[in-house]
Amino acid sequence: VPLPLISYGGSALFTMMLAMGLIFSVAIHRELAIPRRAR
């Protein structure tokens, strides 16, 4: 298993970028959804 952000293989880099994109997307959508629920 390649280490994240250290192994620069094509598939490993693509997998890490995809995972980080999903994490950032979830974080952004949670921040946007919380104020709407509070109102």
N, C-alpha and C positions, 0 to 999 in steps of 0.2 A: 504494500500500500504506500503510494508516494506521499511525502509530507506536504501539507498545504503551503502554498506560496514559496516553496523551496525547490521542488521538482518542476522543471520547466518542459516536461514532455508535452506534446501537443494535446493528447487526450486528457492528461491530468490538469493542464492549465485550463482547458475548456470546461472541464467538470467543476473546478474550483470557481471559475468566473460565473458559471451557471448557478452554483449553490449560493455564492455571495449575492448575486442578483436577486434570487428568491428571498434571501434573508432581508436585504434592504427594502424590497417591495413590501414584505409583510410589516416591517417596522414603520414604513411611511404610511401605509394604509391604516395601521393601528393608531398612529398619532392623529390622522385626519378623522378617524371614526369616533374617537373618545369625546371631543368637544360636541359633536352632534348629538350623542346620546345624553350628555349632561344637560343639554337644553331641552 
